[in-house]
């Protein structure tokens, strides 16, 4: 059984940094594509970054986070990490990890404010 669990959210001041982690259990993390999405109340879930399946994988970012967020995959720990720098209030959302276009985590709240 596949499980996807996110961690690392919290409250941070504008301009600050956070690191989100997503652990996949029950399958190899690089067997399918995996990525991060975020959602604010009243809006659709937005894809922000993903990496394709395979040994190396290719990474893509939404324009809204390009240059500020960095995605990395650790196949030893079966984990996907998202380094978020220069955070803005508009980055405030619940962040979700998705593996294989099918499995979702429970989400982790990121709040950017003073």
Sine and cosine of phi, psi and omega as CSV:
sin_phi,cos_phi,sin_psi,cos_psi,sin_omega,cos_omega
0.00,0.00,0.76,-0.65,-0.03,-1.00
-1.00,0.08,0.71,-0.71,0.12,-0.99
-0.78,-0.62,0.62,-0.78,0.02,-1.00
-0.82,-0.57,0.85,-0.53,-0.08,-1.00
-0.76,-0.66,0.85,-0.53,0.03,-1.00
-0.99,-0.11,0.40,-0.92,0.11,-0.99
-0.41,-0.91,0.24,-0.97,0.13,-0.99
0.96,-0.30,-0.06,1.00,0.02,-1.00
-0.94,0.34,0.12,-0.99,0.03,-1.00
0.29,-0.96,-0.23,-0.97,0.01,-1.00
-0.98,-0.22,0.75,-0.66,-0.01,-1.00
-0.60,-0.80,0.50,-0.87,0.03,-1.00
-0.97,0.23,0.44,-0.90,0.09,-1.00
-0.80,0.60,0.68,-0.73,-0.06,-1.00
1.00,0.00,-0.17,0.99,-0.04,-1.00
-0.99,0.11,-0.11,-0.99,-0.08,-1.00
-0.74,-0.68,0.47,-0.88,0.13,-0.99
-0.59,-0.81,0.40,-0.92,0.06,-1.00
-0.81,-0.58,0.87,-0.49,0.06,-1.00
-0.99,-0.15,0.58,-0.82,0.06,-1.00
-0.79,-0.61,0.54,-0.84,0.03,-1.00
-0.73,-0.68,0.89,-0.46,0.00,-1.00
-0.98,-0.22,0.79,-0.62,0.07,-1.00
-0.97,-0.24,0.80,-0.61,0.06,-1.00
-0.86,-0.51,0.53,-0.84,0.03,-1.00
0.99,-0.13,-0.13,0.99,-0.01,-1.00
-0.29,-0.96,0.31,-0.95,0.04,-1.00
-0.96,0.29,0.74,-0.67,-0.10,-0.99
-0.88,0.47,-0.49,0.87,-0.06,-1.00
-1.00,-0.08,0.18,0.98,0.00,-1.00
-0.95,0.32,-0.57,0.82,0.07,-1.00
-0.81,-0.58,0.21,-0.98,0.13,-0.99
-0.90,0.44,0.48,-0.88,-0.01,-1.00
-0.58,-0.81,0.56,-0.83,-0.03,-1.00
-0.31,-0.95,0.08,-1.00,0.02,-1.00
-0.93,-0.36,0.65,-0.76,0.09,-1.00
-0.80,-0.60,0.28,-0.96,0.10,-0.99
-0.59,-0.81,0.40,-0.92,-0.06,-1.00
-0.53,-0.85,0.69,-0.73,0.14,-0.99
-0.92,-0.40,0.42,-0.91,-0.04,-1.00
-0.84,0.55,0.73,-0.68,0.04,-1.00
1.00,0.08,-0.03,1.00,0.00,-1.00
-0.84,-0.55,0.34,-0.94,0.04,-1.00
-0.95,0.30,0.42,-0.91,0.06,-1.00
-0.92,0.39,0.72,-0.69,-0.10,-0.99
-0.93,-0.37,0.77,-0.64,0.11,-0.99
-0.98,0.19,0.76,-0.65,-0.06,-1.00
-0.89,-0.45,-0.48,0.88,0.02,-1.00
-0.26,-0.96,0.58,-0.81,0.03,-1.00
-0.46,-0.89,0.30,-0.95,0.05,-1.00
-0.73,-0.68,0.67,-0.74,-0.04,-1.00
-0.97,0.25,0.19,-0.98,0.00,-1.00
-0.96,0.30,0.19,-0.98,0.06,-1.00
0.95,-0.32,0.02,-1.00,-0.10,-1.00
-0.90,0.43,-0.70,0.71,-0.02,-1.00
-0.98,-0.21,-0.82,0.57,0.00,-1.00
0.98,0.18,0.48,-0.88,0.08,-1.00
-0.94,-0.33,0.61,-0.79,-0.12,-0.99
-0.94,-0.34,0.61,-0.79,0.08,-1.00
-0.72,-0.70,0.41,-0.91,-0.04,-1.00
-0.70,-0.72,0.54,-0.84,0.17,-0.99
-0.94,0.35,0.49,-0.87,-0.01,-1.00
-0.85,0.52,-0.52,0.85,-0.07,-1.00
-0.92,0.39,-0.34,0.94,-0.04,-1.00
-0.85,-0.52,-0.08,1.00,-0.06,-1.00
-0.86,0.50,0.73,-0.69,-0.01,-1.00
1.00,0.04,-0.22,0.97,0.00,-1.00
-0.91,-0.42,-0.55,0.84,-0.04,-1.00
-0.96,-0.30,0.58,-0.81,0.04,-1.00
-0.75,-0.66,0.79,-0.61,-0.02,-1.00
-0.98,-0.18,0.65,-0.76,0.08,-1.00
-0.57,-0.82,0.53,-0.85,-0.02,-1.00
-0.86,-0.51,0.75,-0.67,0.00,-1.00
-0.92,-0.39,0.97,-0.25,-0.07,-1.00
-0.97,0.23,-0.31,0.95,0.06,-1.00
-0.96,0.29,-0.71,0.70,0.00,-1.00
-1.00,0.00,-0.02,1.00,-0.01,-1.00
0.83,0.56,0.71,0.71,-0.18,-0.98
-0.76,-0.65,0.53,-0.85,0.15,-0.99
-0.91,-0.42,0.79,-0.62,-0.02,-1.00
-0.91,-0.42,0.54,-0.84,0.06,-1.00
-0.77,-0.64,0.95,-0.32,0.08,-1.00
-1.00,0.06,0.85,-0.53,-0.04,-1.00
-0.90,-0.44,0.89,-0.45,-0.01,-1.00
-0.88,-0.47,0.26,-0.96,0.02,-1.00
0.76,0.65,0.74,0.67,-0.08,-1.00
-0.92,0.40,0.58,-0.82,-0.04,-1.00
-0.87,-0.50,0.37,-0.93,0.04,-1.00
-0.83,0.56,-0.54,0.84,0.00,-1.00
-0.96,0.29,-0.09,1.00,0.13,-0.99
-0.99,0.13,-0.14,0.99,0.02,-1.00
-0.88,0.48,0.82,-0.57,-0.05,-1.00
-0.04,-1.00,0.15,-0.99,0.24,-0.97
-1.00,0.00,0.80,-0.60,-0.05,-1.00
-0.98,-0.20,0.75,-0.66,-0.04,-1.00
-0.86,-0.52,0.57,-0.82,0.11,-0.99
-0.97,-0.23,0.68,-0.74,0.05,-1.00
-0.80,-0.60,0.75,-0.66,0.02,-1.00
-0.88,-0.48,0.78,-0.62,0.09,-1.00
0.93,0.36,0.37,0.93,-0.01,-1.00
0.86,0.51,0.31,0.95,-0.10,-0.99
-0.68,-0.73,-0.66,0.76,-0.13,-0.99
-0.98,-0.20,0.80,-0.61,-0.01,-1.00
-0.91,-0.40,0.54,-0.84,0.18,-0.98
-0.99,0.10,-0.04,-1.00,-0.06,-1.00
-1.00,0.10,-0.22,0.97,0.02,-1.00
1.00,-0.08,0.46,-0.89,0.07,-1.00
-0.68,-0.74,0.71,-0.70,-0.09,-1.00
-0.99,0.14,0.75,-0.66,0.14,-0.99
-0.88,-0.47,0.82,-0.57,0.01,-1.00
-0.82,-0.57,0.83,-0.55,-0.01,-1.00
-0.93,-0.37,0.94,-0.35,-0.03,-1.00
-0.07,-1.00,0.17,-0.99,-0.02,-1.00
-1.00,-0.02,0.00,0.00,0.00,0.00
